[in-house]
Amino acid sequence: MRTGHLRGHQIYCDDHDVWRYVDNNEPTVGAERPCGVCLVATGPSGHDPCIGEVPGAINACCGHGNDDEAYVQYPDGVRLDGMDAMRVFQTEKTDE
């Protein structure tokens, strides 16, 4: 069985190739959930609530409990992953 995580929630792929949440077996498609770590829902802007808007970035993800999956992408093509991204988020929180 294939397994993984979606926004900090454990998921699995069933026998019909449908990805489902482990805790309630509901399909992941169309079932928006809050971040599994900070428990806050994504706002209309789509930003991860625990990091908010990262200045200058075109896209960012907190990793939802898995620091290795965190990233920040910038318009010039630079991408920071893992702990490098986490340091950006921490710096932004410190500057607030």
C-alpha positions in Angstrom: 0.0 0.0 0.0 1.3 3.4 -0.9 1.3 6.0 1.9 2.3 9.5 2.4 1.4 12.9 4.0 -0.8 15.7 2.8 -0.5 19.0 4.7 0.7 17.1 7.8 -2.0 14.4 7.7 -1.2 10.7 7.0 -2.8 9.4 3.8 -2.8 6.2 1.8 -3.8 5.0 -1.7 -6.6 2.4 -1.7 -7.1 -0.5 -4.1 -8.9 1.8 -6.5 -6.1 4.4 -6.7 -8.0 6.9 -4.5 -5.9 8.8 -2.0 -7.6 8.8 1.5 -6.9 10.2 4.9 -5.8 7.5 7.4 -7.8 8.8 10.3 -11.3 8.7 8.6 -10.8 7.0 5.2 -12.3 10.0 3.4 -10.9 10.8 0.0 -8.4 13.6 0.0 -9.8 15.2 -3.2 -12.1 18.1 -2.3 -11.5 17.6 1.4 -9.5 20.7 2.5 -8.1 20.3 6.0 -6.1 22.7 8.2 -2.4 22.2 8.5 -1.8 19.0 10.5 0.8 20.7 12.6 -0.4 24.2 13.4 -4.1 23.2 13.0 -5.0 26.5 11.2 -6.8 26.4 7.8 -5.2 28.0 4.7 -6.7 31.4 4.0 -8.1 32.7 0.7 -4.6 33.7 -0.3 -3.4 30.1 -0.1 -0.5 30.8 2.2 0.4 28.3 4.8 -0.9 29.9 8.0 2.1 29.1 10.1 4.5 31.0 7.8 2.1 33.5 6.2 3.3 35.5 3.2 7.1 35.2 2.6 8.3 38.6 1.2 9.7 38.2 -2.4 8.7 34.6 -2.7 6.3 33.3 -5.4 5.6 30.0 -3.5 6.4 28.5 -0.1 5.5 25.5 2.0 6.2 25.0 5.7 6.6 21.2 5.2 3.6 20.5 7.6 5.8 18.8 10.2 8.4 17.5 7.8 11.2 20.1 7.6 12.8 18.2 4.7 9.7 19.0 2.6 9.7 22.8 3.3 10.6 25.1 0.5 10.7 28.7 -0.8 10.7 29.6 -4.5 11.7 33.0 -5.7 11.0 34.6 -9.1 14.7 34.5 -10.2 14.6 30.7 -10.0 16.3 30.4 -6.6 14.7 27.6 -4.5 15.5 27.0 -0.9 14.7 23.6 0.5 14.6 21.9 3.9 16.4 23.7 6.7 17.4 26.5 4.5 13.7 27.3 3.9 12.9 26.8 7.6 15.6 29.4 8.4 13.8 31.9 6.1 10.5 31.3 7.9 12.2 31.7 11.3 13.9 35.0 10.2 10.5 36.3 9.0 8.8 35.5 12.3 11.7 37.1 14.2 11.4 40.3 12.1 7.6 40.7 12.8 
